[in-house]
Amino acid sequence: MTSASNAPLSYKDAGVDIDAGDALVDRIKPLAKKTLREGVLGGIGGFGALFEVPKRYKEPVLVSGTDGVGTKLKLAFEWNMHDTVGIDLVAMSVNDVLVQGAEPLFFLDYFACGKLDVDTAAAVVGGIARGCELSGCALIGGETAEMPGMYPAGEYDLAGFAVGAVEKSKILTGKDVKPGDVVLGLASSGVHSNGFSLVRKVIERAGSGLPATLDGKPFREAVMAPTRLYVKPVLAALAQHPHSGDAASPGGIKALAHITGGGLLENIPRVLPEGTAAHLRKGSWPQTELFGWLQKVAGIDDIEMNRTFNNGIGMVVVVDAADAKACAQTLRAAGESVHEIGVIAQRGEGPAVVVA
């Protein structure tokens, strides 16, 4: 007779449910199918994802980006809000790829948990698929890892990876940015996916004094609003207002900056040539109720707000002054809220970004 101590053990007994994983794949496949685009050569389920760079590129350069969602996930767990963090995951990578002037082509995700809850995982991946759909890139693969003992019950981790392509002659480097160029700011949809360690501290400090609504949304929806995807509007603007790189006929969009961790103060300098600075006009874009509430409860100054959060501007576009109005109009026509927030100047001995 077999005793309980030496009875056969299955993978499920060890905490890994293969059937649940198979059920999740079945739920994911139709979501991924909606994101198919030119170049996809294989579907979900293979050992590797196949993608052919579209033949319309003459000298394609691949641009890659990877990121996660950060501690925003802690609120997703606490508030049981899982359907939009996948959009955040996609946006954090595709918006970065976009900054080089690249079109995102495909995306892969990594979802890890202690015990797989198919409904929760499907909600997360549904958000990932929606983010890919909105940014025109294909969800062509990923990994779901069930690892008992690695994560607390009900929690998971996310990571993502995007690849895009840009013509070699059209890569945005920011090297031709010069004094007099105009800085346009594209409005964010909220906190996006950076600064949530502070957001969570603010919520803790506020205790029972949380506002019912912010910016016309229930409080939790305002806080968890997914990161805005700038891909399609900005690609349209790049097509209509290209920068030739020709000193004899300068113009067009010269640089982009995705405003993530480090805010306006640390991300804009990443795309400016040495010796230049961005002079931003305080009050040239509105502070939302959400950011106003965060600043008031946290008790922090404007410098800290612009270094911790996007503070209302999720993407910066540096454009030749002659094209600034037309570029702003193109972006507005594509659905963006655009503000002319400053100009490029000689840096001198001051900081690379001045808000005054």
N, C-alpha and C positions, 0 to 999 in steps of 0.2 A: 504493500500500500504506500502511495506517495504522501508524505507529510506536507503540511502547509508551508514549511520552511524550504522545501525543495520542489514545490509544484512549478510547472512551466510558467515562465513569465513572458508576457507579450510586450511589444513596444507601447501599447496603450496602457498597460499596467505601470510602465515607467513614466507615463505622463504625456506621451506623444500620440495623438489621434490621427492616423493616416487617413481615415475616412473623412474626418472634418477637413483636412487639407484638400482632399479631392473635391469635396463639396464646395469649398471656397474657389477652387480653380473653375468649376462649372459656373459659379456666379460671376467670376471675373471675365470670362471669355467674351460674353456679349458686350460688356462695358468696353473692353479693349478694342473690339471690332469697330465701335463707333469712332475710334481715333485713327483708323487706317488712312494712310496717305501714300502718295507716290514714293517709291523707294523701298517699301516694306516687302520683303521676300518670304517671310515666314510668320506664323502666328504664335500665340501664347502656348507654351507647353514643351518647346524644344529645349535642348541643352544650351543652345546659344541663339541669340536673336540676329537675324540677317537683315541688312539694310544696304541698299545701293544708292550712292549719292546721285541725285537727279542729274541727268545729262545736260540740263540747261546751264550748269556751272562749267565754265571754261578752265579756271584754275582754282578749284575749291580748296579752301583751308578749313580743316575741322576745328571747332571750338568746343571745349568741354567744360562742364561745371557740375559740382556736387555739393549737397547741403542737407540739412535736416530741418526740423521745425522748432527745436529748442524746448524751453520749459513752458511754452504755450500748451504743450501736451498735458502738463499737470492739470490745467484748467479743463481741458477736454475730458480727462478722466473724472475729475470732481463733478463736472456739470453734465456729464454724459452727452457731450456734443462732439460727434466723431465725423460728421458728414462733410466738413469743410477743411479739416486740417490737411487733407490730401491736396487740395488746391494750393494751400500754403507751400506744401512740399514741392510741387511742380514750379510754382512761381519763383521760389528762392533760387532755383537753378536756371530756368529759362530766361528770367530777367537779367541774370548775370551774363549768360551767353549772348543775349541781345546787345549788351553794352559794347561788344566788339563789332557790332554791325551785322551779327550772324542771325540767320533764320534757324530756330530750333527744329531739328529733324526727328529725333526720337528720345524716349525717356524710359528709364528702368527704375524700379523701386525696390526697397528692402524693408520688409515688415517683420519685426521680431517680437515675440511674446512668450510668457511662461506657459499659458494654456490658451489655445486658439478658440476664440469665440467667433463663429462664422459670421454672425450678423454684424458685429462690430468691425471685423476685418473687411467685410463687404462694403460697409458704409465708408470706411477710410479709402479703400481702393476706388469706390465710386467717385469720391472727391478727386482722386488722382486722375482718373479717366476724364472727368469734367475739366480739370485744369489743362490736360493735354489737348482736349477738344477745343477749348477756348484759345489756346496758343498755337494750334495748328501742327502739333507734333504728335507722333505716334507712340502709344504705350505698347512696346513690343516685347517686354519681358520684365522679370523681377524675381524676387525670392521671398518666400514666406517661411520663417524659421520659428518652430515651436520648441522652446528650450526650458523645460521644467526647472524651477529653482533659480532661474536667472532674473526674473522680473516679478514684482509683487502682483497679486491677483488683480485682474482688471486693467493692468497697465501694459503698454507696448512701446516700442521705439520705431522711428521711421528715418529712413535716409533715401535720397534720390540722386539720380545721375542723368544729366542731359547732354546730348551732343548736337551741335549745330554746324552750319556751313556758311562761309562767306567767300565771295570772290577775293582773291589775294589783293587786287588793286583797290578794293573797297573796305578793307579792314580799318576800323576806327581806332586810332592810337592816341588822339588828342595832341599830337606833336605840332599841329598847325594852329592850335588855339592861340589867340593873340589879344592884347588889350583892345577893348572896344567891342569884342564879341558879346553877344547877349546871352544871359542865363535864363532859360525857361524852366519852370517847375511844374511837373504833372502831379496833380493831387493824389494822395494816397487814399486807401479805403478805410484806414484806421491804423492801428499799431502794426499791422502786418505780422511779422514773425520774429521781431527783435525787441529786446527790452522787457521781456515778460518776467524775468526775475524781479525787476523793480515793480512791474504791474501787480504781481502777486503780493508783494510787500504792501503796496498801496491799498489793495483790497483788504488785506489783513488789518491794516491800520484803520480803515474806514469802518470796519466791523458791521454793525447793523445800519450804519448811515449811508448805505449805497443808494445812489439815485435810481429811480424806477426806469428812467429812459435817458439816453444820451444821443443827440443828433437824430432824434425821431425814431430810435430803435430801442427795444427792450435792452436793459443794461448788458446782459450776457451776450446778446447778439452783437451789440456794438463792440464789446471787447474782443469777441471771437471772429469778427468779420474777416474773411479770408484776404490774403495778400492780393493786391490788384495785379492782373496780368497785362503788361504793357506791350506785348509782342506785336499784335496785329496793327494797332495804331502807329507804333513807332516804325515798323517796317514800311508802312504806307508813307510816312513822312520821309524816311530815308530814300525811298524810290523817287519821291517828288522833289526833294531838296538834297541831292547828293553833294558830297564834298569831293571835288576833283583832285585836290592835293596839288593843283597847279598854281604856283605863286602868281602867275600872270592873270588868272581868273579865279580868285578865291571865292568862296561862298559855301552855302549849304550847312548841313549839320557836321560839326567837327568832333564832338565828343558826347558821350552819354555816361551818366553815373547812376547806378542803382543804390538807393539810400537804404542801407541795411544797418547792421551793428556798427556803431560809431557815428551814426546820423549824418547830417549835412556837413559837419565840421571835419569829419575824417574820411568821408567817401569822395567828396568832390576833388580834393587834392590828388587823388589817385589817378585822375585823368588830365591833370594840368601839367604843362611843361614847366621846367624850372624857370623861376623868375617871374611867374605870373601868380595872380591871386583872384579869387572870386569875391567880389564885394556885393553882398546881398542886402536888400533893403528890408529892414524890419517892418512888419505890417503889410508887406506887399502880397502876402497870401494869408488867408484867414486861419485862425486857430480854432479847431473844432471844439465842441463841448467836451468830447472825450479827452483831448489833450489838455484842455483847460482844467478839467477835473483832476487829471493825473498830476499836473503841475501844482495845483493848489494843495491837494492832500499830501503830496510828497514834500512840499515846501522847498522846491528846487528852483534855481534861477534859469534864465533863458539860455545861458551857455550850456548848462547841464541838459536841458531839454533838447537842444540841437545836437548834443553829442551822444545822447542815449537813444532817442527816438527819431523816427523820420519827421515827426512834428508836423505832419500834414503834407509833406512832399515826398513822394515815393520814387520818382525818377527825375533826374536833371538832364536837360538838353542844352548843350552849348552850341550856338548857331551864329553864323556871320550876321552882323547887324542888318545888312541889306536884305536878308532873307527871314528875319525874325518874325515879322508880322504874318507873312505868308505861311511860314512853318507852323506858327501857333494856330492859324486858321485851319490848316490841314489836320492838325491833331484834334482840334475841337470838333471838326466835321466827323472824325473817327470816334468821337465819344469821350474824349479826355477833357478834364477840367484843367485849363492851362493858365498859369500866372507868370508874368514877366517879373522875375524876382531879383535880378541884378545884372551886373556886367563884369567882364574880365578886366583886370587892371595890372599894372606893374606891381610886383610884390614888395620890393624894397626889403625892409627888415621886419615887417609885420607878419602875422600869421597867413596861411594859405587861404583861409576863409574868414571874412569879416562880415558880421551881421550888425548893421547899425542903421 
